[in-house]
Amino acid sequence: MIFKRKTVKPEETRVDNGFIKSFMPHAPELAVKAYLYGLMLSETDDRETNIAEALGASEDDLKAAFFYLEAEGLVETLPGDEAVIVFKKPGEASLRASNGKYSELVGEIQTVLGTRVMSGSELAKIYDWVEVFGFEKEAAAAIVRHCLDKKGAKTQIAYMDKVAKTLAGKGAFTKEAVAEAFKAEELYETGASQILKRWHLRRPPTEDELKLYEKWTKDWKLDADALEYALSRMVSAEKPSFAYLDRVAGELYKTGRIDGDRVRELERQDDMINDLARLGLKRAGIKSAPDHEKREQFREWNLTWCISAELIFLAADYAKTSTRPYAEMKRILADWHDRGISNVNAARECYEKNPVPDRKKKKNGRALSYMHGEKYTKDKLKELGVSFGEDLYGDKDE
C-alpha cells in the first residue's frame, strides 16, 4: 500500500481532533491503529514498511480496517495495480458516515466482497440506496451479495445500482422482499432459458425476454399448460422468437379463462382447424401440407370471419380451376366475407356473376359438379373427413 497526504511533516504526525472526538470512540481497534500508522507512513511516503506485519494483523483484516475507514470518509482508495490510500481531514468526511451509522453495513459488505476493496464513490452509491430509495441496510447488503454471485467479484457498481433501482421500482425495500424478488427472477430466468433451449438457442435470455416472461407468468398468470399450448402454436414458425410468442400468448390471454380445461378445448379447436386446412388445400388441388401461415388463415376464415367449412370447401372447388389456387381461394372468401354471404346458393350465384380472368378452361371435376348440383349436408361433410368440433360446439344439425 502507498499512503499519501497533502501536508508532509516527517518529524511528527498530527492527528486531527475531529478524528479523536467523532471517529475514534466507536471505531474498531484495528481501524484506529491502521489509521494512525498509515497516517504516519503517509507523511514519510514509506513504501517499504509492511503495515500488516507492524500491526500484527493479517492482510485481509487490514483491508477490512481500511474499508471501514473509507466507509467513514477518512480515507479514499485510488484505483490502480497498487492500492493508494489518500488520507482526508475528518471535517471532509461524509456527515452521513459519522457516528458509525454505516459501520454494520460496511462490515456486511466487506464480508461479501472478500479481498476486494470498494472506493468511496462506490460506497456512496450504496448509501444512496438506503437514504434516497429507502432500502433496509440488510437489503442493500443482499443486493451486493446477489450481484457478486451472479456476475463475479469484479461486478461494477453501475450494474449493482441498476439492480437496486429495478427493485425499488417493484417496491422491494426489505431484506425479505429483495430475497423474494431474486427468487422470482431466478424462476423467470429458468423458464425463459428453457424456451430458448427448445428453439435450440444456446444463450442466456436477454433483459427484454425476461420482462416478457414475467408478464406472461406474473401479470397474465399463464401457467405451464398455457405456455406449452402457446409454444405448440409456433412449432412450424420459421423464426420463433419471444416477440412472436408474445403475440400468441396475448391472443390466449384475451380469451379470458386460462386453465387446463380451456387449453384442452383450444387444442381440440386446433385439431379441427388442422383438418379443415388439410382438406381445404386438397380440394383446391394443392398437394403440400398446410404450414403455420396457412393454418392461421383457415383459422381466421372459420373462427374469426365465421365462414362455414361448407363455404370454404366450395371456394376451394372453385379455386382449383385457377393457375394460383390458394391466392384465388383467398380472393373468393374475402369477396364473400365483404358481401356478407353465408350460404352456398348465394355464394354460387355471386361467383358465377363475377368470372375470374385466369380461370382454366377445363371440365369441372366430380366434386365441383356436385357442389353445383346440391348443397353439402353435415353428414356428407363428415364422410369426407371434416371434423366440426362437436366437443366444442355441440352436435346441432343444420
C-alpha positions in Angstrom: 0.0 0.0 0.0 1.1 3.6 -0.7 -0.1 6.3 1.7 -0.4 10.0 0.6 -1.3 13.2 2.4 -1.2 16.8 1.2 0.8 18.1 4.2 4.1 16.3 4.9 5.9 16.7 8.3 8.4 13.9 8.5 9.3 14.6 12.2 5.9 14.4 13.6 2.4 13.0 13.0 -0.5 15.4 13.6 -3.9 13.8 14.4 -6.9 16.0 13.8 -9.1 16.4 16.9 -12.1 15.6 14.7 -10.8 12.0 14.4 -10.3 11.7 18.2 -13.7 13.2 19.1 -16.0 11.9 16.3 -14.5 8.7 15.0 -12.1 7.0 17.5 -14.7 6.3 20.2 -16.8 4.0 18.0 -14.1 2.7 15.6 -12.8 -0.9 15.9 -9.3 -1.1 17.4 -7.6 -2.2 14.3 -9.2 0.6 12.3 -7.8 3.1 14.8 -4.3 1.5 14.6 -4.4 1.3 10.9 -5.4 5.0 10.6 -2.7 6.3 12.9 0.0 4.1 11.5 -1.0 4.8 7.9 -1.2 8.5 8.7 2.4 8.4 9.9 3.6 6.5 6.8 1.8 9.0 4.5 3.9 11.8 5.9 7.2 9.9 5.2 6.0 8.3 1.9 7.3 5.0 3.2 6.7 2.2 0.7 8.8 -0.5 2.4 7.1 -0.9 5.8 4.7 -3.9 5.9 1.9 -2.3 7.9 0.1 -5.6 8.4 3.2 -7.1 9.9 3.8 -4.0 12.0 0.3 -4.1 13.5 0.3 -7.9 13.9 -2.7 -8.3 11.6 -3.5 -10.4 8.6 -3.7 -8.8 5.1 -7.5 -9.5 5.0 -8.1 -7.9 8.4 -6.1 -4.9 7.4 -8.1 -4.5 4.2 -11.3 -4.7 6.2 -10.0 -2.0 8.5 -9.2 0.4 5.7 -12.6 -0.5 4.1 -14.2 0.7 7.3 -12.1 3.9 7.3 -13.2 4.6 3.7 -16.8 4.0 4.6 -16.4 6.6 7.4 -15.0 9.0 4.9 -11.5 9.2 6.5 -9.6 7.7 3.5 -10.0 7.1 -0.2 -8.7 4.2 -2.2 -7.5 5.2 -5.6 -7.7 2.5 -8.4 -4.6 1.0 -9.8 -2.3 -2.0 -9.7 -1.1 -1.0 -6.3 -3.5 0.3 -3.7 -3.0 4.0 -3.0 -4.6 5.3 0.2 -5.3 9.0 0.4 -6.0 10.4 3.9 -8.7 13.1 4.4 -9.3 15.5 7.2 -12.1 14.3 9.4 -14.0 17.5 8.6 -14.2 16.4 5.0 -15.7 13.1 5.9 -19.3 12.5 4.9 -21.7 13.6 7.6 -23.9 10.6 6.9 -20.9 8.3 7.8 -20.3 9.9 11.2 -21.2 8.2 14.5 -20.8 4.8 12.8 -24.1 5.0 11.0 -23.0 2.6 8.3 -20.4 0.6 10.3 -22.5 -2.5 10.4 -23.5 -2.3 6.7 -19.8 -1.8 5.7 -18.9 -4.8 7.8 -21.5 -7.0 6.0 -20.5 -5.7 2.6 -16.8 -6.4 3.3 -17.7 -9.9 4.3 -19.3 -10.3 0.9 -16.5 -8.6 -1.0 -13.7 -10.7 0.4 -10.4 -9.2 -0.7 -12.0 -6.6 -2.9 -12.0 -3.0 -1.7 -14.7 -0.6 -2.7 -13.9 3.1 -3.4 -15.6 5.9 -1.5 -17.7 6.8 -4.6 -18.9 3.2 -4.8 -19.8 3.2 -1.1 -21.6 6.5 -1.6 -23.8 4.9 -4.2 -24.7 2.1 -1.8 -25.5 4.6 0.9 -27.9 6.3 -1.6 -29.9 3.0 -1.8 -30.6 3.4 1.9 -31.1 7.2 2.1 -32.6 8.0 -1.2 -34.6 4.9 -2.2 -35.3 3.7 1.4 -33.7 0.2 1.3 -33.1 -1.5 4.6 -29.3 -1.9 5.3 -29.7 -5.6 5.2 -31.4 -5.4 1.9 -28.6 -3.3 0.5 -26.0 -5.9 1.6 -28.2 -8.6 0.0 -28.2 -6.7 -3.3 -24.4 -6.6 -3.3 -24.2 -10.3 -2.5 -26.6 -11.2 -5.3 -24.8 -9.2 -7.9 -21.4 -10.6 -7.0 -22.8 -14.2 -7.0 -24.3 -13.6 -10.4 -21.6 -11.5 -12.2 -18.4 -12.3 -10.2 -16.1 -10.5 -7.9 -15.4 -7.6 -10.4 -19.0 -6.6 -10.8 -19.3 -2.9 -11.5 -21.2 -0.7 -9.1 -23.2 0.6 -12.1 -24.8 -2.9 -12.5 -25.5 -3.1 -8.8 -27.1 0.3 -8.9 -29.3 -0.8 -11.9 -30.5 -3.8 -9.9 -31.2 -1.7 -6.9 -33.3 0.7 -9.0 -35.2 -2.1 -10.5 -36.1 -3.5 -7.1 -37.1 0.0 -5.9 -39.5 0.2 -8.9 -41.1 -3.1 -7.7 -41.4 -1.8 -4.1 -38.9 -4.3 -2.7 -37.1 -2.5 0.0 -36.8 -5.0 2.9 -34.4 -7.9 3.1 -37.4 -10.3 2.7 -38.8 -8.5 -0.3 -35.5 -8.4 -2.0 -35.0 -12.1 -1.4 -38.4 -12.9 -2.8 -37.7 -10.7 -5.9 -34.4 -12.5 -6.6 -36.2 -15.9 -6.2 -38.8 -14.8 -8.8 -36.1 -13.6 -11.1 -34.4 -17.0 -10.9 -37.7 -18.7 -11.9 -38.1 -16.3 -14.8 -34.5 -17.0 -16.0 -35.0 -20.7 -15.8 -38.3 -20.6 -17.7 -37.0 -18.3 -20.4 -33.9 -20.3 -20.8 -36.0 -23.5 -21.3 -37.8 -21.8 -24.1 -34.6 -20.8 -25.8 -33.3 -24.3 -25.5 -36.5 -25.6 -27.1 -35.6 -23.4 -30.1 -32.0 -24.7 -30.0 -30.7 -21.3 -29.0 -27.7 -21.7 -26.6 -27.6 -18.3 -25.0 -29.0 -16.7 -21.8 -32.2 -14.7 -22.1 -32.0 -11.0 -22.7 -33.4 -8.5 -20.3 -36.4 -7.8 -22.6 -37.1 -11.5 -22.9 -37.1 -11.8 -19.1 -39.6 -9.0 -18.9 -41.9 -10.7 -21.4 -41.7 -14.0 -19.5 -42.5 -12.1 -16.3 -45.5 -10.5 -18.0 -46.9 -13.9 -19.2 -46.5 -15.7 -15.8 -47.0 -12.9 -13.3 -49.3 -10.3 -14.9 -51.2 -12.6 -17.3 -51.0 -15.6 -14.9 -50.4 -18.1 -17.8 -49.4 -21.5 -16.3 -47.2 -24.2 -17.7 -50.0 -25.7 -19.7 -51.0 -22.4 -21.2 -47.4 -21.6 -22.2 -46.9 -25.1 -23.6 -50.0 -24.6 -25.8 -48.7 -21.2 -27.0 -45.4 -22.8 -27.9 -47.1 -25.6 -29.7 -48.8 -22.9 -32.0 -45.3 -21.9 -33.1 -43.9 -25.4 -34.0 -43.7 -24.7 -37.7 -42.7 -21.0 -37.3 -39.6 -20.3 -39.5 -38.0 -17.9 -36.9 -39.5 -18.4 -33.4 -38.9 -15.5 -31.1 -40.1 -14.1 -27.8 -41.8 -11.3 -29.7 -43.7 -13.8 -31.8 -44.6 -15.9 -28.7 -45.8 -12.7 -27.0 -48.4 -12.3 -29.8 -49.6 -15.9 -29.5 -49.7 -15.6 -25.7 -51.6 -12.3 -26.0 -54.2 -14.0 -28.1 -54.5 -16.7 -25.5 -54.8 -14.2 -22.7 -57.6 -12.3 -24.5 -59.7 -15.4 -24.4 -60.2 -14.8 -20.7 -60.4 -18.1 -18.8 -56.9 -19.8 -18.8 -56.7 -23.2 -17.2 -56.2 -26.8 -18.1 -59.7 -27.3 -19.4 -59.5 -24.2 -21.6 -56.2 -25.3 -23.0 -57.6 -28.7 -23.9 -60.6 -27.0 -25.5 -58.2 -24.9 -27.6 -56.2 -28.0 -28.6 -59.3 -29.7 -29.9 -60.1 -26.5 -31.8 -56.6 -26.6 -33.3 -57.2 -30.2 -34.4 -60.4 -29.1 -36.2 -58.6 -26.2 -37.9 -55.8 -28.5 -39.0 -58.3 -30.9 -40.6 -60.1 -28.1 -42.3 -56.9 -26.7 -43.7 -55.6 -30.1 -44.9 -58.9 -31.0 -46.6 -59.4 -27.5 -48.0 -56.0 -27.4 -49.7 -56.5 -30.9 -51.0 -59.9 -29.8 -52.5 -58.1 -26.8 -54.2 -55.6 -29.2 -55.8 -52.7 -28.2 -53.5 -50.7 -31.3 -52.6 -48.5 -29.7 -49.9 -49.4 -29.9 -46.2 -50.6 -26.7 -44.7 -47.9 -24.7 -43.0 -48.3 -22.4 -39.9 -49.3 -19.4 -42.0 -52.0 -21.3 -44.0 -53.4 -22.9 -40.8 -53.8 -19.4 -39.3 -55.5 -18.3 -42.4 -58.0 -21.1 -42.2 -58.5 -20.2 -38.5 -59.3 -16.7 -39.5 -61.8 -17.7 -42.1 -63.6 -20.2 -39.9 -63.4 -18.8 -36.4 -63.0 -15.0 -37.0 -65.0 -14.5 -40.1 -67.4 -17.3 -39.2 -67.3 -18.8 -42.7 -68.5 -22.4 -42.6 -66.5 -25.4 -43.7 -69.1 -25.9 -46.4 -68.3 -22.5 -47.9 -64.6 -22.9 -47.5 -64.8 -26.2 -49.5 -66.9 -24.5 -52.2 -64.3 -21.8 -52.6 -61.6 -24.5 -52.8 -63.5 -26.3 -55.5 -63.8 -23.1 -57.5 -60.1 -22.1 -56.9 -58.9 -25.5 -58.2 -59.5 -24.2 -61.8 -57.2 -21.2 -61.2 -53.5 -21.1 -62.1 -52.9 -19.9 -58.5 -55.5 -21.8 -56.5 -54.6 -20.7 -52.9 -54.5 -17.0 -53.9 -57.8 -17.4 -55.7 -59.3 -19.2 -52.7 -58.3 -16.2 -50.5 -59.8 -13.8 -53.1 -63.1 -15.7 -53.2 -63.6 -16.0 -49.5 -62.6 -12.3 -48.9 -65.2 -11.3 -51.5 -67.9 -13.4 -49.9 -67.0 -12.1 -46.5 -67.2 -8.5 -47.7 -70.6 -9.1 -49.3 -71.9 -10.9 -46.1 -72.6 -14.1 -48.0 -73.1 -17.0 -45.6 -74.8 -19.8 -47.7 -73.9 -22.0 -50.6 -76.6 -20.8 -53.0 -75.7 -17.1 -52.6 -72.0 -17.9 -52.9 -72.5 -19.9 -56.1 -74.7 -17.1 -57.6 -72.1 -14.5 -56.6 -69.2 -16.4 -58.1 -70.9 -17.1 -61.4 -71.7 -13.4 -61.8 -68.0 -12.5 -61.3 -65.8 -14.6 -63.6 -62.1 -14.6 -63.0 -59.7 -13.9 -65.9 -57.1 -16.7 -65.1 -59.7 -19.4 -64.7 -58.6 -22.5 -66.5 -60.7 -23.7 -69.4 -61.2 -27.3 -68.4 -64.1 -29.6 -67.5 -65.3 -29.4 -63.9 -64.3 -32.3 -61.7 -66.8 -34.5 -59.9 -66.6 -32.6 -56.6 -67.3 -29.2 -58.3 -70.1 -30.7 -60.3 -71.6 -32.0 -57.1 -71.4 -28.6 -55.5 -73.2 -27.0 -58.4 -75.9 -29.6 -58.2 -76.8 -29.6 -54.5 -75.9 -28.5 -51.0 -73.4 -30.4 -48.9 -75.1 -31.8 -45.8 -73.2 -32.1 -42.5 -73.3 -35.9 -42.7 -71.8 -35.8 -46.1 -69.0 -33.5 -45.0 -68.3 -35.8 -42.1 -68.0 -38.7 -44.6 -65.3 -36.6 -46.3 -63.4 -36.4 -43.0 -64.3 -32.9 -41.8 -64.5 -32.5 -38.0 -66.8 -29.8 -36.8 -65.5 -29.8 -33.3 -68.6 -31.3 -31.7 -66.9 -31.3 -28.4 -66.6 -27.5 -28.6 -69.9 -26.5 -30.1 -72.3 -29.4 -29.5 -73.9 -31.6 -32.3 -76.6 -29.4 -33.9 -78.0 -30.3 -37.3 -78.0 -27.6 -39.9 
